[in-house]
Amino acid sequence: MYFTTLLVAVAGSVTYHLSLKRLPDTLNPFFSLAVIYSLALLISLAGMALYPTGSRSLGQLNWSLLGAALGVIGIEVGFLLAYRAGWSVGYTALSANVLTTLMLLPLGYLLYREQPTLARLGGMLLCSSGMWLLLRR
């Protein structure tokens, strides 16, 4: 189950990027997002019926939902505008994910005491080097 969850995220991400790259350039990006999130709301409501475990209490919600919402909008608009600016579907996600991970590594340590290992730091160095090779002109 551990790796299956990652594969679901990867499948969703691939579908997301390929779909976003095909959106017409003439559509207002925020209109596109409103329609996308309307559809996502309907799918999420159906998903609640298929995944009945876990609390559905509004009292358990906190400020982090607003942070997640702002983050999601930033991700969506950022990728949509990057594709419209001519970024490649193959390099955009890699670049964004490597840069995000470079930022999250120290934040994970500072906020959650997640211990970086020498192997993980070496992996980040290799990812950063690979990203540099892919993006240099």
C-alpha positions as CSV (number, residue, x, y, z in Angstrom):
1,M,0.0,0.0,0.0
2,Y,2.9,2.3,0.7
3,F,4.1,2.6,-2.9
4,T,0.6,2.3,-4.3
5,T,-0.2,5.7,-2.7
6,L,2.7,7.3,-4.5
7,L,1.6,5.7,-7.8
8,V,-1.8,7.2,-7.4
9,A,-0.2,10.6,-6.9
10,V,2.0,10.1,-10.0
11,A,-0.9,9.1,-12.1
12,G,-2.8,12.1,-10.9
13,S,0.1,14.4,-11.6
14,V,0.7,13.1,-15.1
15,T,-3.0,13.4,-15.9
16,Y,-3.0,16.9,-14.4
17,H,0.0,18.2,-16.4
18,L,-1.1,16.7,-19.7
19,S,-4.6,18.1,-19.3
20,L,-3.4,21.5,-18.2
21,K,-1.0,21.8,-21.2
22,R,-4.0,21.3,-23.5
23,L,-6.2,24.0,-22.1
24,P,-6.8,26.7,-24.7
25,D,-4.6,29.8,-24.3
26,T,-7.6,32.0,-24.8
27,L,-9.3,30.9,-21.6
28,N,-9.0,33.1,-18.6
29,P,-6.8,31.1,-16.2
30,F,-9.1,31.7,-13.2
31,F,-12.2,30.8,-15.1
32,S,-10.4,27.5,-16.1
33,L,-9.6,26.9,-12.4
34,A,-13.2,27.6,-11.3
35,V,-14.5,25.0,-13.8
36,I,-11.7,22.5,-12.8
37,Y,-12.5,22.9,-9.1
38,S,-16.2,22.6,-9.7
39,L,-15.6,19.3,-11.4
40,A,-13.2,18.3,-8.6
41,L,-15.8,19.2,-6.0
42,L,-18.3,16.8,-7.6
43,I,-15.7,14.1,-7.8
44,S,-14.7,14.7,-4.2
45,L,-18.3,14.4,-3.0
46,A,-18.6,11.1,-4.8
47,G,-15.3,10.0,-3.4
48,M,-16.6,10.6,0.2
49,A,-19.2,7.9,-0.4
50,L,-16.6,5.5,-1.7
51,Y,-14.2,6.2,1.2
52,P,-16.4,6.3,4.3
53,T,-13.8,6.3,7.0
54,G,-12.5,9.4,8.8
55,S,-14.2,12.3,10.4
56,R,-16.4,14.7,8.4
57,S,-16.7,17.2,11.3
58,L,-16.4,20.9,10.4
59,G,-15.1,21.4,14.0
60,Q,-11.9,19.5,13.1
61,L,-11.0,21.9,10.3
62,N,-8.3,24.5,11.0
63,W,-6.4,27.3,9.3
64,S,-4.3,24.9,7.3
65,L,-7.1,24.5,4.8
66,L,-6.8,28.1,3.8
67,G,-3.0,27.6,3.4
68,A,-3.6,24.5,1.3
69,A,-6.2,26.4,-0.8
70,L,-3.8,29.3,-1.4
71,G,-1.0,26.8,-2.2
72,V,-3.2,24.9,-4.7
73,I,-4.2,28.1,-6.5
74,G,-0.5,29.1,-6.7
75,I,0.4,25.7,-8.1
76,E,-2.4,25.7,-10.6
77,V,-1.9,29.3,-11.9
78,G,1.9,28.9,-11.9
79,F,1.8,25.8,-14.0
80,L,-0.9,27.1,-16.3
81,L,1.0,30.3,-17.0
82,A,4.3,28.5,-17.3
83,Y,2.9,26.3,-20.1
84,R,1.4,29.3,-21.8
85,A,4.9,31.0,-21.6
86,G,6.3,28.0,-23.5
87,W,7.7,25.7,-20.8
88,S,8.0,22.1,-21.8
89,V,5.6,19.6,-20.1
90,G,8.6,17.3,-19.4
91,Y,10.7,19.9,-17.6
92,T,8.2,22.1,-15.9
93,A,7.1,19.6,-13.2
94,L,10.6,18.3,-12.6
95,S,12.0,21.8,-12.1
96,A,9.1,22.9,-9.8
97,N,9.4,19.7,-7.8
98,V,13.1,19.8,-7.4
99,L,13.0,23.5,-6.3
100,T,10.1,22.7,-4.0
101,T,12.0,19.9,-2.4
102,L,15.1,22.1,-2.0
103,M,12.9,24.5,0.0
104,L,11.0,21.8,2.0
105,L,14.1,20.0,3.1
106,P,15.2,22.7,5.6
107,L,11.6,23.5,6.5
108,G,10.9,19.9,7.3
109,Y,13.9,20.0,9.7
110,L,13.0,23.3,11.3
111,L,9.3,22.7,11.6
112,Y,9.0,18.9,12.1
113,R,12.5,17.8,13.1
114,E,12.7,15.5,10.0
115,Q,16.3,14.4,9.9
116,P,18.0,14.8,6.5
117,T,20.4,11.9,5.8
118,L,23.6,12.1,3.9
119,A,22.1,9.9,1.2
120,R,19.1,12.2,0.8
121,L,21.2,15.3,0.7
122,G,23.3,13.5,-2.0
123,G,20.2,12.7,-3.9
124,M,19.1,16.4,-3.8
125,L,22.5,17.4,-5.1
126,L,22.1,14.9,-8.0
127,C,18.6,16.1,-8.7
128,S,19.8,19.7,-8.7
129,S,22.6,18.9,-11.0
130,G,20.2,17.0,-13.3
131,M,17.8,20.0,-13.4
132,W,20.7,22.3,-14.2
133,L,21.7,20.0,-17.2
134,L,18.1,19.9,-18.4
135,L,17.4,23.6,-18.2
136,R,20.6,25.2,-19.4
137,R,20.5,26.8,-22.8
